Amino acid sequence: RGDSGIELVSVSLADGGIKKIAHLDSPPRKLAAARYGATIAWISIDGSVYRSESGGHRVLVGQSDEGPLAVSDDGDQIAWLFRGRLEVVRLSTGTAYQHPIEAQAIELIWTGSSGQY
C-alpha cells in the first residue's frame, strides 16, 4: 500500500516475478479471484463492484449492498448480492442474471466445473 492507494499484484511462485493487476484508490470491502483464470473482482467501500483481468483496467460491473462476492473458477462469471437478489455477470457474453433470494447469504462459492453458484 502506498500513499495514493493499493496495488493488486500477482507473484509467480516459480520465479518470484511480480505483475501489476489493478490499482485501488481505497481498501476493498471484499476481494475475490478466479482459481484458474486471471479475473479478479472486488467491492469498493461505496458498494461498486469492479473487475480486472491481469494487466487490464478496472471495469464497473454492478452495485452491491452486502458483502458476499465470488468469481467462477475459470474467471468468466462474477456473482454478488444486491437488494435481496443474487447478481451474476458472464464476462464472455456480457449477460447479466438476477435471482431473488429469500435467505441472507454469508458466502458465495462456485461448485464443480459447471459454473453453478
C-alpha positions as CSV (number, residue, x, y, z in Angstrom):
1,R,0.0,0.0,0.0
2,G,1.4,3.4,-1.0
3,D,0.2,6.9,-0.1
4,S,-2.1,7.0,-3.1
5,G,-3.9,3.7,-2.9
6,I,-3.4,0.0,-3.1
7,E,-1.7,-2.0,-5.9
8,L,-3.0,-5.5,-6.5
9,V,-0.3,-7.8,-7.8
10,S,0.3,-11.4,-8.6
11,V,3.6,-13.1,-7.6
12,S,4.9,-16.0,-9.6
13,L,5.8,-18.9,-7.3
14,A,8.2,-20.2,-9.9
15,D,10.5,-17.2,-10.3
16,G,9.2,-14.5,-7.9
17,G,8.2,-12.2,-10.7
18,I,5.6,-9.6,-9.8
19,K,2.8,-8.5,-12.2
20,K,0.6,-5.5,-11.6
21,I,-3.1,-6.4,-11.8
22,A,-5.0,-3.3,-10.7
23,H,-4.8,-0.1,-8.7
24,L,-7.4,0.6,-6.0
25,D,-8.0,4.0,-4.5
26,S,-9.0,2.6,-1.1
27,P,-9.1,-0.9,0.6
28,P,-11.9,-3.1,-0.9
29,R,-14.8,-4.4,1.3
30,K,-14.5,-7.8,-0.4
31,L,-12.0,-9.3,-2.9
32,A,-12.3,-12.5,-4.9
33,A,-10.2,-14.1,-7.6
34,A,-10.6,-16.9,-10.2
35,R,-8.9,-20.1,-9.2
36,Y,-7.7,-20.8,-12.7
37,G,-8.3,-17.6,-14.7
38,A,-6.9,-14.1,-14.4
39,T,-10.1,-12.4,-13.3
40,I,-10.2,-10.5,-10.0
41,A,-13.3,-8.8,-8.6
42,W,-13.8,-6.5,-5.7
43,I,-16.5,-4.5,-3.9
44,S,-15.3,-0.9,-3.1
45,I,-16.2,1.0,0.0
46,D,-19.1,2.7,-1.8
47,G,-20.5,-0.7,-2.9
48,S,-19.4,-0.6,-6.6
49,V,-18.4,-4.0,-8.0
50,Y,-15.4,-3.9,-10.2
51,R,-13.4,-6.5,-12.2
52,S,-9.9,-6.5,-13.6
53,E,-8.0,-9.1,-15.6
54,S,-4.3,-9.4,-15.3
55,G,-2.7,-6.3,-16.9
56,G,-6.2,-4.9,-17.6
57,H,-8.1,-1.8,-16.5
58,R,-10.8,-1.9,-13.8
59,V,-14.3,-2.2,-15.1
60,L,-17.5,-1.4,-13.2
61,V,-19.9,-4.4,-13.4
62,G,-22.5,-3.5,-10.8
63,Q,-23.5,-2.4,-7.3
64,S,-23.7,-4.3,-4.0
65,D,-25.2,-3.6,-0.7
66,E,-23.9,-6.8,1.0
67,G,-20.6,-8.5,1.4
68,P,-20.6,-11.8,-0.4
69,L,-18.7,-11.9,-3.7
70,A,-17.4,-14.8,-5.8
71,V,-15.6,-15.4,-9.1
72,S,-16.0,-18.7,-11.0
73,D,-13.0,-20.9,-11.2
74,D,-12.4,-20.1,-14.9
75,G,-12.9,-16.3,-14.3
76,D,-15.9,-16.0,-16.7
77,Q,-18.6,-15.2,-14.1
78,I,-18.8,-12.9,-11.1
79,A,-21.6,-13.1,-8.5
80,W,-22.6,-10.8,-5.7
81,L,-25.7,-9.7,-3.7
82,F,-27.8,-6.5,-4.3
83,R,-31.2,-5.7,-2.8
84,G,-32.1,-9.2,-1.9
85,R,-31.0,-10.6,-5.3
86,L,-28.1,-12.7,-6.5
87,E,-26.5,-10.8,-9.4
88,V,-24.4,-12.8,-11.9
89,V,-22.5,-11.5,-14.8
90,R,-21.0,-13.7,-17.5
91,L,-18.0,-11.8,-18.8
92,S,-17.6,-13.7,-22.1
93,T,-21.1,-12.6,-23.3
94,G,-21.8,-9.6,-21.1
95,T,-25.0,-11.3,-20.0
96,A,-26.3,-10.4,-16.5
97,Y,-28.7,-12.5,-14.5
98,Q,-30.7,-11.7,-11.4
99,H,-32.1,-14.3,-9.0
100,P,-34.2,-13.4,-6.0
101,I,-33.0,-15.0,-2.7
102,E,-35.0,-15.4,0.5
103,A,-32.3,-16.1,3.0
104,Q,-29.4,-14.0,4.0
105,A,-26.2,-15.3,2.3
106,I,-23.0,-15.3,4.3
107,E,-20.7,-16.6,1.5
108,L,-21.0,-17.3,-2.2
109,I,-19.0,-20.3,-3.7
110,W,-18.8,-22.0,-7.1
111,T,-19.3,-25.7,-7.3
112,G,-17.8,-28.1,-9.8
113,S,-16.8,-27.3,-13.3
114,S,-20.4,-26.5,-14.4
115,G,-20.2,-22.9,-13.2
116,Q,-23.0,-23.3,-10.7
117,Y,-23.2,-21.0,-7.7
